[in-house]
Amino acid sequence: MGSRIEGRCALEDYIIWFENLGMSDVDRVGGKNASLGEMISNLANAGVTVPGGFATTAHAYREFLAKDGLKDRIDEALEALDINDVNELARVGAQIRQWVTDTPFPPALEKALEEAYSQLQGSNPNMAVAVRSSATAEDLPDASFAGQQETFLNIVGYEHVKHAVREVFASLFNDRAISYRVHHGFDHKLVALSAGIQKMVRSETAASGVMFSLDTESGFQDVVFVTASYGLGETVVQGAVNPDEFYVHKPTLEAERPAVLRRNLGSKAIKMVYGNSAEAGKSVETVKVEDADRNRFCITDEEVENLARQAVIIEKHYGRPMDIEWAKDGDDGRIFIVQARPETVKSRAQANVMERYLLKEQGTILAEGRSIGHRIGKGPVRVVTSIQEMDRVQPGDVLVTDMTDPDWEPVMKRSSAIVTDRGGRTCHAAIIARELGIPAVVGCGDATDVLKEGQEVTVSCAEGDTGMVYEGSLDFELRENTVESMPDIPFKIMMNVGNPDRAFDFQSLPNEGVGLARLEFIINRMIGVHPKALLNFDGLPRDIKQTVEKRIAGYTSPVDFYVDKLVEGISTLAAAFADKKVIVRLSDFKSNEYANLIGGTLYEPDEENPMLGFRGASRYISETFRDCFELECRALKKVREEMGFENVEIMVPFVRTLGEARQVVDLLAANGLKRGDKGLRVIMMCELPANALLADEFLEYFDGFSIGSNDLTQLTLGLDRDSGIIAHLFDERNEAVKKLLSNAIQACKRADKYVGICGQGPSDHPDLAKWLMDQGIDSVSLNPDSVLDTWFFLADEELD
C-alpha cells in the first residue's frame, strides 16, 4: 500500500502506511503506531500477525493546532491550570476538547486522510477500522501513558473516520492525560498526537485481551501473563470485565512442551460488540455473556500458547518486557497483535531491593479480589460512584468504586489503596496503580455494597493472587533489604513455599530452591473439594454437587479439575525455581482437615486425635484412599514427564514403619514415579522419633531425609502442638529433640544421602539454624519472611 503514494511527499507529510514505519519514527507517529510499523516490517515472517493500516503524522497534528490560534489558546489555558483542583481540571479539559473538535482539518490533511482511507478500503466499502491514539511521548521506557487517549472501534465510512480522528486529537486533553503529563514531568507543548487507522479484527464474535511478557506483580521474566475475555478488547483494557487469566512458562514453551502453568476462570459477565451505528462514540455496545460461555475459558490452551509465542518473539525483537494487546478474529480464527508497547513498571524495579509487607494481625475479611502489587494500605473507605465525585477523595482514603479507569488518575495517587467491583490485572487502572505504587484489589464483585462510607479497613495485597479487604486498621510492617552480594555460608538455605501465588515473588529472594512445597496448601486453596467427592461426582447429594459444579467450571471433568489444579500449583513452583530443586510433599491433611473440604464429611472418619490418626503414608496405602493418592501421582508425573520439570522431587510424610516405607515406594513406582528414573529422588519426612532412631533402616528405601521439626518435637516431648495450654513447653531446641536430630543427620552423612530440615524451628530460632549448620546438615528450609535475617545472622556467626 505504501508504494501507491510513494513520491507524493506532500501526502507523506500527513499520512504514513504502517509498513513504512519503524521505531525510529516515534517522533513522527508516536510510540504505538511506530511499534505497529516495526512489527509489520520486521516480525511478519517470524509469526507475528498485525492488521494493516496507516497513521497520521505529528506534523499533521501540529499544523491542525496552528489553525485559528488554537495552540496559543490551549497553551495559555494549561499554563494557568492547577491540576490538583479536580473541578478546575475538568472545566479546562472540557473547554480545550471542545475547541479541538470545533476546528476543521487543514485541506491537505483532509485530502491525505480521505485518499489513504479509500486505498485501505479497497473494494470493500463496509470495511470497519479502529481509530487509535498514539502520542509522540507515549510508551517511552519511563512512562506507560496507559489509556491516556481514546480508541474508537468499528468505524465505517470516511466521514465517521474523520470525526473519530478529531476526537482522538481532542483526547490528548482528557483530564487524565493532562494530569498524567504534569505528574510525570512531560511538557504539554512537546507532546503531539498521531491517529492510527487500522483494519478491525472481528473479535466481537471471538475473544481479545492483553498480555505481558513478564509477571505484572513480581516482575518474574520467565513467564507470559495472558488475559482474555469475549468480544472487543476495550472491556479488558478498561477494567469493565474480570477476564480469564493464564501464565505460560517461556523455557517450557520454547522446548515445545505443554507450557500453561496457571489458569484462572474470570467471570466475563459482559462483552463489547459492534453497535448499530458506525459513528465514533456509538459504534459499539456492551451486552451480557451467556452463563454457559462465562463458565468456560474463552480461549484454548493451544491459543494461549500461540499468543505466548508471539509475545516472546516481540519481546526478543525489542529486547525488553512488553505490554501487548491482541484480538482473535471470529471469522477465520486467526490471532492478531493490535498493539505492543514497553512494560514500564516492573521492568524498571530495582532487583537488589527486597521489599516485604507483612500483616501482623488478622481481621474479618469483608471483600476479596485480584491483588495488584504486594503492598498493604489502610484508611477510611470512600465510596465513589462517578467521576464527578472524585474531589471527595482525601489523602489516605481507601478509594472504593465499581471500576476505576485512567480518568481517575488525578485522585488515585491520593489514595492509600484502591478497591473495585470490576477489573482484571491488566486493566488501565491496575497499570496506573502499579506505577503509582498503590495497592489495589480489583474485581471484588461486591465491594461497593459491603464496604461502608468512612469505615476503617486494611487492604492487603501481600498474601498472593487474592487481595483481601479486612475490617479495621490492622498492624503491618515493611521490611526492606538491599542485597548487593549475599555472604557465603556453608550450607544451602532453601524455602518453605506452600502458596504458588507467591512463587514468582519469592524466587527473587536469595535461595537454593524449595525445601518444602505442601500439596495440601494447593488442595485447600486452589481446589477446595475432597478428592473422593470428585471421583464420585455423579453420586453426590444435590446441594454438594451444585457447589462442586461451580468450582470445576472450565475443566473437562471433576477428576481432570483435581489433577489439573495440582499440576498448575506444582508446575508454578517448579517454573519459578526451574534451575533448583523443588521438593513437593505429598498431601498430609489430617481427617478433620480433609473433612473441611467440600464433600469431606461424606468420606472422612471422626477421630478423637486426628494429629495421630489417619494421615501420611497410612492414607496412601489404604484401600479407601489409594484412588485419591493415584491422582496426586498423575499430577506429579505430568509435571515431571510431560512438562519437563525434572527439578521436582517427592517427599513422603509421616511414615510410621519400615513396612509403610516399602509399600509407599512400591506404590509410587507402580504409578510411574520410580526412584532414580530421570533423576527422581524420593525423600522421606523424618518427623517421628522412630524415623530418627531407625534412620539407617529407613534410608534403605529413600534418597534422604527432610526433617519435620514440628511433629518431631511434638512426638518426642508428648505435646499437642495445637494446645495453647502447654504451648510454652514446645521448643525444638530441647536436648532430647536435638539428640534425635543429630542421629538423623549423621545417618544421612554416613549413607552419603541428602538431609535437610523444613520445620518451623530454624525460621523461629536462628541459633537452632546455627546448631544445624555445625552438625553438617545440607540445607535449612525457611519461611520466606525469615530468609534474609537468618542468612545474615548465620554469616555474622561464621565471621565471629
TAKA-V280661 format. One record per residue. N is the residue number from 1. PSI is psi as a letter, one per 40 degrees, with the letter a starting at -180 (999 if undefined). Layout:
n:N psi:PSI
n:N psi:PSI
//
This chain:
n:1 psi:d
n:2 psi:d
n:3 psi:d
n:4 psi:d
n:5 psi:e
n:6 psi:i
n:7 psi:e
n:8 psi:g
n:9 psi:d
n:10 psi:d
n:11 psi:d
n:12 psi:e
n:13 psi:d
n:14 psi:d
n:15 psi:h
n:16 psi:h
n:17 psi:i
n:18 psi:d
n:19 psi:e
n:20 psi:e
n:21 psi:i
n:22 psi:a
n:23 psi:e
n:24 psi:e
n:25 psi:e
n:26 psi:d
n:27 psi:e
n:28 psi:d
n:29 psi:e
n:30 psi:i
n:31 psi:d
n:32 psi:d
n:33 psi:d
n:34 psi:d
n:35 psi:d
n:36 psi:d
n:37 psi:d
n:38 psi:d
n:39 psi:d
n:40 psi:d
n:41 psi:d
n:42 psi:d
n:43 psi:e
n:44 psi:d
n:45 psi:e
n:46 psi:e
n:47 psi:e
n:48 psi:h
n:49 psi:h
n:50 psi:h
n:51 psi:i
n:52 psi:i
n:53 psi:a
n:54 psi:i
n:55 psi:i
n:56 psi:i
n:57 psi:i
n:58 psi:d
n:59 psi:d
n:60 psi:d
n:61 psi:d
n:62 psi:d
n:63 psi:d
n:64 psi:d
n:65 psi:d
n:66 psi:e
n:67 psi:h
n:68 psi:f
n:69 psi:f
n:70 psi:d
n:71 psi:d
n:72 psi:d
n:73 psi:d
n:74 psi:d
n:75 psi:d
n:76 psi:d
n:77 psi:d
n:78 psi:d
n:79 psi:d
n:80 psi:e
n:81 psi:h
n:82 psi:h
n:83 psi:e
n:84 psi:e
n:85 psi:g
n:86 psi:d
n:87 psi:d
n:88 psi:d
n:89 psi:d
n:90 psi:d
n:91 psi:d
n:92 psi:d
n:93 psi:d
n:94 psi:d
n:95 psi:d
n:96 psi:d
n:97 psi:d
n:98 psi:d
n:99 psi:d
n:100 psi:d
n:101 psi:d
n:102 psi:e
n:103 psi:h
n:104 psi:i
n:105 psi:i
n:106 psi:i
n:107 psi:d
n:108 psi:d
n:109 psi:d
n:110 psi:d
n:111 psi:d
n:112 psi:d
n:113 psi:d
n:114 psi:d
n:115 psi:d
n:116 psi:d
n:117 psi:d
n:118 psi:d
n:119 psi:d
n:120 psi:d
n:121 psi:d
n:122 psi:b
n:123 psi:e
n:124 psi:g
n:125 psi:e
n:126 psi:e
n:127 psi:h
n:128 psi:i
n:129 psi:i
n:130 psi:h
n:131 psi:h
n:132 psi:i
n:133 psi:i
n:134 psi:h
n:135 psi:i
n:136 psi:e
n:137 psi:e
n:138 psi:i
n:139 psi:f
n:140 psi:i
n:141 psi:d
n:142 psi:e
n:143 psi:i
n:144 psi:d
n:145 psi:f
n:146 psi:h
n:147 psi:f
n:148 psi:d
n:149 psi:i
n:150 psi:i
n:151 psi:h
n:152 psi:h
n:153 psi:i
n:154 psi:f
n:155 psi:h
n:156 psi:h
n:157 psi:i
n:158 psi:d
n:159 psi:d
n:160 psi:d
n:161 psi:d
n:162 psi:d
n:163 psi:d
n:164 psi:d
n:165 psi:d
n:166 psi:d
n:167 psi:d
n:168 psi:d
n:169 psi:d
n:170 psi:d
n:171 psi:e
n:172 psi:e
n:173 psi:f
n:174 psi:i
n:175 psi:d
n:176 psi:d
n:177 psi:d
n:178 psi:d
n:179 psi:d
n:180 psi:d
n:181 psi:d
n:182 psi:d
n:183 psi:d
n:184 psi:e
n:185 psi:f
n:186 psi:h
n:187 psi:h
n:188 psi:d
n:189 psi:d
n:190 psi:e
n:191 psi:h
n:192 psi:i
n:193 psi:h
n:194 psi:i
n:195 psi:h
n:196 psi:h
n:197 psi:h
n:198 psi:h
n:199 psi:h
n:200 psi:i
n:201 psi:h
n:202 psi:f
n:203 psi:e
n:204 psi:d
n:205 psi:e
n:206 psi:b
n:207 psi:i
n:208 psi:i
n:209 psi:a
n:210 psi:i
n:211 psi:i
n:212 psi:i
n:213 psi:f
n:214 psi:i
n:215 psi:h
n:216 psi:d
n:217 psi:d
n:218 psi:d
n:219 psi:e
n:220 psi:h
n:221 psi:e
n:222 psi:e
n:223 psi:i
n:224 psi:h
n:225 psi:h
n:226 psi:h
n:227 psi:i
n:228 psi:i
n:229 psi:i
n:230 psi:i
n:231 psi:a
n:232 psi:i
n:233 psi:e
n:234 psi:d
n:235 psi:d
n:236 psi:d
n:237 psi:d
n:238 psi:d
n:239 psi:e
n:240 psi:e
n:241 psi:i
n:242 psi:h
n:243 psi:i
n:244 psi:i
n:245 psi:i
n:246 psi:i
n:247 psi:h
n:248 psi:h
n:249 psi:h
n:250 psi:d
n:251 psi:d
n:252 psi:d
n:253 psi:d
n:254 psi:d
n:255 psi:e
n:256 psi:f
n:257 psi:i
n:258 psi:h
n:259 psi:e
n:260 psi:h
n:261 psi:d
n:262 psi:i
n:263 psi:h
n:264 psi:h
n:265 psi:h
n:266 psi:i
n:267 psi:d
n:268 psi:f
n:269 psi:d
n:270 psi:i
n:271 psi:i
n:272 psi:h
n:273 psi:i
n:274 psi:h
n:275 psi:a
n:276 psi:e
n:277 psi:i
n:278 psi:e
n:279 psi:i
n:280 psi:h
n:281 psi:e
n:282 psi:e
n:283 psi:e
n:284 psi:i
n:285 psi:i
n:286 psi:h
n:287 psi:i
n:288 psi:i
n:289 psi:h
n:290 psi:i
n:291 psi:d
n:292 psi:d
n:293 psi:d
n:294 psi:d
n:295 psi:f
n:296 psi:i
n:297 psi:i
n:298 psi:e
n:299 psi:i
n:300 psi:i
n:301 psi:d
n:302 psi:d
n:303 psi:d
n:304 psi:d
n:305 psi:d
n:306 psi:d
n:307 psi:d
n:308 psi:d
n:309 psi:d
n:310 psi:d
n:311 psi:d
n:312 psi:d
n:313 psi:d
n:314 psi:d
n:315 psi:d
n:316 psi:d
n:317 psi:d
n:318 psi:e
n:319 psi:f
n:320 psi:i
n:321 psi:i
n:322 psi:i
n:323 psi:h
n:324 psi:h
n:325 psi:i
n:326 psi:i
n:327 psi:i
n:328 psi:h
n:329 psi:h
n:330 psi:e
n:331 psi:d
n:332 psi:e
n:333 psi:e
n:334 psi:i
n:335 psi:h
n:336 psi:i
n:337 psi:h
n:338 psi:e
n:339 psi:i
n:340 psi:h
n:341 psi:i
n:342 psi:i
n:343 psi:h
n:344 psi:e
n:345 psi:c
n:346 psi:d
n:347 psi:e
n:348 psi:e
n:349 psi:i
n:350 psi:h
n:351 psi:d
n:352 psi:e
n:353 psi:h
n:354 psi:h
n:355 psi:h
n:356 psi:h
n:357 psi:h
n:358 psi:h
n:359 psi:h
n:360 psi:e
n:361 psi:i
n:362 psi:i
n:363 psi:a
n:364 psi:h
n:365 psi:h
n:366 psi:d
n:367 psi:i
n:368 psi:i
n:369 psi:a
n:370 psi:h
n:371 psi:i
n:372 psi:h
n:373 psi:a
n:374 psi:f
n:375 psi:i
n:376 psi:h
n:377 psi:i
n:378 psi:i
n:379 psi:a
n:380 psi:i
n:381 psi:h
n:382 psi:h
n:383 psi:h
n:384 psi:h
n:385 psi:e
n:386 psi:i
n:387 psi:d
n:388 psi:e
n:389 psi:e
n:390 psi:d
n:391 psi:e
n:392 psi:e
n:393 psi:h
n:394 psi:i
n:395 psi:h
n:396 psi:e
n:397 psi:i
n:398 psi:h
n:399 psi:h
n:400 psi:h
n:401 psi:i
n:402 psi:d
n:403 psi:h
n:404 psi:h
n:405 psi:i
n:406 psi:e
n:407 psi:d
n:408 psi:e
n:409 psi:d
n:410 psi:d
n:411 psi:e
n:412 psi:d
n:413 psi:e
n:414 psi:d
n:415 psi:i
n:416 psi:d
n:417 psi:i
n:418 psi:h
n:419 psi:h
n:420 psi:i
n:421 psi:d
n:422 psi:i
n:423 psi:i
n:424 psi:a
n:425 psi:e
n:426 psi:e
n:427 psi:i
n:428 psi:d
n:429 psi:d
n:430 psi:d
n:431 psi:d
n:432 psi:d
n:433 psi:d
n:434 psi:d
n:435 psi:d
n:436 psi:e
n:437 psi:f
n:438 psi:h
n:439 psi:h
n:440 psi:h
n:441 psi:h
n:442 psi:i
n:443 psi:f
n:444 psi:d
n:445 psi:d
n:446 psi:e
n:447 psi:d
n:448 psi:e
n:449 psi:d
n:450 psi:d
n:451 psi:h
n:452 psi:i
n:453 psi:h
n:454 psi:e
n:455 psi:h
n:456 psi:h
n:457 psi:i
n:458 psi:h
n:459 psi:h
n:460 psi:h
n:461 psi:e
n:462 psi:e
n:463 psi:e
n:464 psi:a
n:465 psi:d
n:466 psi:h
n:467 psi:i
n:468 psi:i
n:469 psi:h
n:470 psi:i
n:471 psi:h
n:472 psi:i
n:473 psi:h
n:474 psi:i
n:475 psi:h
n:476 psi:i
n:477 psi:i
n:478 psi:h
n:479 psi:h
n:480 psi:h
n:481 psi:h
n:482 psi:h
n:483 psi:g
n:484 psi:d
n:485 psi:h
n:486 psi:h
n:487 psi:i
n:488 psi:i
n:489 psi:i
n:490 psi:e
n:491 psi:i
n:492 psi:h
n:493 psi:h
n:494 psi:a
n:495 psi:i
n:496 psi:h
n:497 psi:h
n:498 psi:d
n:499 psi:h
n:500 psi:d
n:501 psi:d
n:502 psi:e
n:503 psi:d
n:504 psi:d
n:505 psi:d
n:506 psi:d
n:507 psi:e
n:508 psi:e
n:509 psi:i
n:510 psi:h
n:511 psi:i
n:512 psi:f
n:513 psi:a
n:514 psi:h
n:515 psi:e
n:516 psi:h
n:517 psi:h
n:518 psi:h
n:519 psi:d
n:520 psi:d
n:521 psi:d
n:522 psi:d
n:523 psi:d
n:524 psi:d
n:525 psi:d
n:526 psi:e
n:527 psi:c
n:528 psi:e
n:529 psi:h
n:530 psi:h
n:531 psi:d
n:532 psi:d
n:533 psi:d
n:534 psi:d
n:535 psi:d
n:536 psi:f
n:537 psi:d
n:538 psi:d
n:539 psi:e
n:540 psi:i
n:541 psi:i
n:542 psi:d
n:543 psi:d
n:544 psi:d
n:545 psi:d
n:546 psi:d
n:547 psi:d
n:548 psi:d
n:549 psi:d
n:550 psi:d
n:551 psi:d
n:552 psi:e
n:553 psi:h
n:554 psi:e
n:555 psi:i
n:556 psi:d
n:557 psi:i
n:558 psi:d
n:559 psi:d
n:560 psi:d
n:561 psi:d
n:562 psi:d
n:563 psi:d
n:564 psi:d
n:565 psi:d
n:566 psi:d
n:567 psi:d
n:568 psi:d
n:569 psi:d
n:570 psi:d
n:571 psi:d
n:572 psi:d
n:573 psi:d
n:574 psi:d
n:575 psi:d
n:576 psi:d
n:577 psi:f
n:578 psi:d
n:579 psi:e
n:580 psi:i
n:581 psi:h
n:582 psi:h
n:583 psi:h
n:584 psi:h
n:585 psi:h
n:586 psi:i
n:587 psi:h
n:588 psi:f
n:589 psi:i
n:590 psi:i
n:591 psi:d
n:592 psi:d
n:593 psi:d
n:594 psi:d
n:595 psi:d
n:596 psi:e
n:597 psi:i
n:598 psi:h
n:599 psi:e
n:600 psi:d
n:601 psi:e
n:602 psi:d
n:603 psi:e
n:604 psi:i
n:605 psi:i
n:606 psi:h
n:607 psi:i
n:608 psi:d
n:609 psi:g
n:610 psi:d
n:611 psi:d
n:612 psi:e
n:613 psi:b
n:614 psi:g
n:615 psi:i
n:616 psi:b
n:617 psi:d
n:618 psi:d
n:619 psi:d
n:620 psi:d
n:621 psi:e
n:622 psi:i
n:623 psi:d
n:624 psi:e
n:625 psi:e
n:626 psi:d
n:627 psi:d
n:628 psi:d
n:629 psi:d
n:630 psi:d
n:631 psi:d
n:632 psi:d
n:633 psi:d
n:634 psi:d
n:635 psi:d
n:636 psi:d
n:637 psi:d
n:638 psi:d
n:639 psi:d
n:640 psi:d
n:641 psi:d
n:642 psi:d
n:643 psi:e
n:644 psi:e
n:645 psi:g
n:646 psi:e
n:647 psi:e
n:648 psi:h
n:649 psi:i
n:650 psi:h
n:651 psi:h
n:652 psi:h
n:653 psi:i
n:654 psi:g
n:655 psi:h
n:656 psi:d
n:657 psi:i
n:658 psi:d
n:659 psi:d
n:660 psi:d
n:661 psi:d
n:662 psi:d
n:663 psi:d
n:664 psi:d
n:665 psi:d
n:666 psi:d
n:667 psi:d
n:668 psi:d
n:669 psi:d
n:670 psi:d
n:671 psi:f
n:672 psi:e
n:673 psi:g
n:674 psi:h
n:675 psi:h
n:676 psi:d
n:677 psi:h
n:678 psi:f
n:679 psi:e
n:680 psi:h
n:681 psi:h
n:682 psi:h
n:683 psi:i
n:684 psi:h
n:685 psi:h
n:686 psi:g
n:687 psi:e
n:688 psi:i
n:689 psi:d
n:690 psi:d
n:691 psi:d
n:692 psi:d
n:693 psi:d
n:694 psi:f
n:695 psi:d
n:696 psi:d
n:697 psi:d
n:698 psi:d
n:699 psi:e
n:700 psi:d
n:701 psi:e
n:702 psi:i
n:703 psi:e
n:704 psi:a
n:705 psi:i
n:706 psi:h
n:707 psi:h
n:708 psi:g
n:709 psi:d
n:710 psi:d
n:711 psi:d
n:712 psi:d
n:713 psi:d
n:714 psi:d
n:715 psi:d
n:716 psi:d
n:717 psi:e
n:718 psi:f
n:719 psi:i
n:720 psi:h
n:721 psi:e
n:722 psi:e
n:723 psi:h
n:724 psi:d
n:725 psi:d
n:726 psi:e
n:727 psi:d
n:728 psi:e
n:729 psi:e
n:730 psi:h
n:731 psi:h
n:732 psi:e
n:733 psi:e
n:734 psi:i
n:735 psi:d
n:736 psi:d
n:737 psi:d
n:738 psi:d
n:739 psi:d
n:740 psi:d
n:741 psi:d
n:742 psi:d
n:743 psi:d
n:744 psi:d
n:745 psi:d
n:746 psi:d
n:747 psi:d
n:748 psi:d
n:749 psi:d
n:750 psi:d
n:751 psi:e
n:752 psi:f
n:753 psi:i
n:754 psi:i
n:755 psi:h
n:756 psi:i
n:757 psi:h
n:758 psi:e
n:759 psi:i
n:760 psi:d
n:761 psi:d
n:762 psi:d
n:763 psi:d
n:764 psi:d
n:765 psi:g
n:766 psi:d
n:767 psi:d
n:768 psi:d
n:769 psi:d
n:770 psi:d
n:771 psi:d
n:772 psi:d
n:773 psi:d
n:774 psi:d
n:775 psi:e
n:776 psi:f
n:777 psi:i
n:778 psi:d
n:779 psi:i
n:780 psi:h
n:781 psi:h
n:782 psi:i
n:783 psi:i
n:784 psi:d
n:785 psi:e
n:786 psi:e
n:787 psi:d
n:788 psi:d
n:789 psi:d
n:790 psi:d
n:791 psi:d
n:792 psi:d
n:793 psi:d
n:794 psi:d
n:795 psi:d
n:796 psi:d
n:797 psi:d
n:798 psi:d
n:799 psi:d
n:800 psi:999
//
